[in-house]
Amino acid sequence: MFTNKNIQLSDLFIHTKAGVDIEEAKNMQLNNFHLNVQETKPVVYILNSSAIYFNKFEFNKNTQLLLEVQGGRTKNIVLKNTSLQNSIQVLKTGFGANKNVVQLN
């Protein structure tokens, strides 16, 4: 059985049609993460997850929406050492999550 807790991944390059979907996860670290997606709205979707840490996250230029964060149990989402200039809209929240659960740089 796959668990979505206490995951650490480093030096990743992923090319995919759709973005990353993180649901019901805890204590996830993505370091030096390069994500090239065709559909950039959103690049990362997070639902009811906590302690999700992105360090040196790179993504497509002209990204429509970088992060969509939802759920009342979502908290402590961190992006560090990440340039947000490539994103038209950085953050969208809903369904119980608010912008205060996300720390940018």
The 8 nearest C-alpha neighbors of each residue, nearest first, counted from 0:
[[1, 2, 3, 4, 6, 5, 24, 23],
 [2, 0, 3, 4, 6, 24, 5, 23],
 [3, 1, 4, 0, 5, 24, 6, 25],
 [2, 4, 24, 25, 1, 6, 5, 23],
 [3, 5, 25, 2, 24, 6, 26, 27],
 [4, 6, 26, 27, 25, 7, 3, 28],
 [7, 5, 27, 4, 28, 26, 8, 3],
 [6, 8, 28, 27, 29, 5, 9, 30],
 [9, 7, 29, 28, 30, 6, 10, 11],
 [10, 8, 30, 11, 31, 29, 32, 7],
 [9, 11, 31, 32, 30, 12, 8, 33],
 [12, 10, 32, 9, 33, 13, 31, 8],
 [13, 11, 33, 34, 32, 14, 10, 35],
 [12, 14, 34, 35, 33, 11, 15, 36],
 [15, 13, 35, 36, 34, 12, 16, 37],
 [16, 14, 36, 17, 13, 35, 37, 18],
 [15, 17, 37, 36, 38, 18, 14, 35],
 [18, 16, 38, 15, 36, 37, 19, 39],
 [17, 19, 42, 43, 36, 41, 20, 38],
 [18, 20, 43, 44, 42, 21, 17, 41],
 [21, 19, 44, 43, 45, 22, 18, 46],
 [22, 20, 45, 44, 46, 19, 24, 23],
 [21, 23, 46, 24, 45, 48, 47, 20],
 [22, 24, 48, 47, 46, 25, 21, 3],
 [25, 23, 48, 3, 22, 4, 49, 21],
 [26, 24, 4, 49, 50, 48, 27, 5],
 [27, 25, 5, 50, 4, 51, 6, 49],
 [26, 28, 6, 51, 5, 7, 25, 52],
 [29, 27, 7, 52, 53, 51, 8, 6],
 [28, 30, 53, 8, 9, 32, 7, 52],
 [31, 29, 9, 54, 32, 53, 55, 8],
 [32, 30, 55, 10, 9, 56, 54, 11],
 [31, 33, 56, 11, 30, 10, 29, 57],
 [34, 32, 12, 57, 58, 11, 56, 13],
 [33, 35, 13, 58, 12, 14, 57, 36],
 [34, 36, 14, 59, 58, 13, 15, 33],
 [37, 35, 15, 16, 38, 17, 14, 18],
 [36, 38, 16, 39, 17, 15, 35, 18],
 [39, 37, 17, 36, 40, 16, 18, 42],
 [40, 38, 42, 41, 62, 63, 64, 37],
 [41, 39, 64, 63, 42, 38, 65, 62],
 [40, 42, 64, 39, 43, 65, 66, 67],
 [41, 43, 18, 39, 65, 40, 19, 66],
 [44, 42, 19, 66, 41, 18, 20, 65],
 [43, 45, 67, 20, 66, 68, 21, 19],
 [46, 44, 21, 68, 22, 20, 69, 67],
 [45, 47, 22, 69, 70, 48, 68, 21],
 [48, 46, 73, 72, 70, 23, 22, 71],
 [49, 47, 73, 24, 23, 46, 25, 22],
 [48, 50, 74, 25, 73, 75, 51, 24],
 [51, 49, 26, 75, 25, 76, 52, 27],
 [52, 50, 27, 76, 49, 26, 28, 77],
 [51, 53, 28, 77, 76, 27, 78, 50],
 [52, 54, 78, 29, 56, 77, 30, 28],
 [53, 55, 30, 79, 56, 80, 78, 31],
 [56, 54, 31, 80, 81, 30, 32, 79],
 [55, 57, 32, 81, 54, 31, 33, 53],
 [58, 56, 33, 32, 34, 55, 81, 59],
 [57, 59, 34, 35, 33, 60, 56, 85],
 [60, 58, 35, 62, 61, 85, 36, 57],
 [59, 61, 85, 62, 58, 86, 84, 87],
 [62, 60, 85, 86, 63, 87, 59, 39],
 [61, 63, 86, 39, 60, 64, 59, 87],
 [62, 64, 87, 40, 39, 88, 86, 61],
 [65, 63, 41, 40, 88, 62, 89, 66],
 [64, 66, 89, 42, 41, 86, 43, 90],
 [67, 65, 90, 43, 41, 44, 64, 89],
 [66, 68, 91, 44, 92, 90, 41, 45],
 [67, 69, 45, 92, 44, 46, 66, 91],
 [70, 68, 46, 93, 96, 94, 92, 45],
 [71, 69, 47, 95, 96, 94, 46, 72],
 [70, 72, 95, 96, 73, 47, 94, 69],
 [73, 71, 47, 70, 74, 48, 49, 96],
 [74, 72, 47, 48, 49, 70, 71, 96],
 [75, 73, 100, 49, 76, 72, 48, 50],
 [74, 76, 50, 100, 49, 101, 77, 51],
 [75, 77, 101, 51, 50, 74, 52, 100],
 [78, 76, 102, 52, 101, 53, 103, 75],
 [77, 79, 53, 103, 104, 54, 52, 102],
 [80, 78, 104, 54, 81, 53, 77, 55],
 [79, 81, 55, 54, 104, 82, 78, 56],
 [82, 80, 55, 56, 79, 83, 78, 104],
 [83, 81, 84, 80, 85, 57, 56, 104],
 [82, 84, 85, 86, 81, 89, 65, 87],
 [85, 83, 86, 82, 87, 60, 61, 89],
 [86, 84, 60, 61, 83, 62, 87, 59],
 [87, 85, 62, 88, 84, 61, 89, 83],
 [86, 88, 63, 62, 61, 64, 89, 85],
 [89, 87, 64, 86, 90, 63, 65, 62],
 [88, 90, 65, 64, 86, 66, 87, 83],
 [91, 89, 66, 67, 88, 65, 92, 64],
 [90, 92, 67, 68, 66, 93, 89, 64],
 [93, 91, 68, 69, 97, 96, 67, 98],
 [92, 94, 69, 96, 95, 97, 68, 70],
 [95, 93, 70, 69, 96, 71, 92, 97],
 [94, 96, 71, 70, 93, 69, 97, 72],
 [97, 95, 69, 70, 71, 93, 92, 94],
 [96, 98, 99, 92, 100, 95, 93, 69],
 [97, 99, 100, 101, 92, 96, 90, 91],
 [100, 98, 101, 97, 102, 96, 74, 75],
 [99, 101, 74, 75, 98, 97, 76, 102],
 [102, 100, 76, 99, 98, 77, 75, 103],
 [101, 103, 77, 76, 78, 104, 100, 99],
 [104, 102, 78, 77, 101, 79, 81, 76],
 [103, 79, 78, 80, 81, 102, 77, 82]]
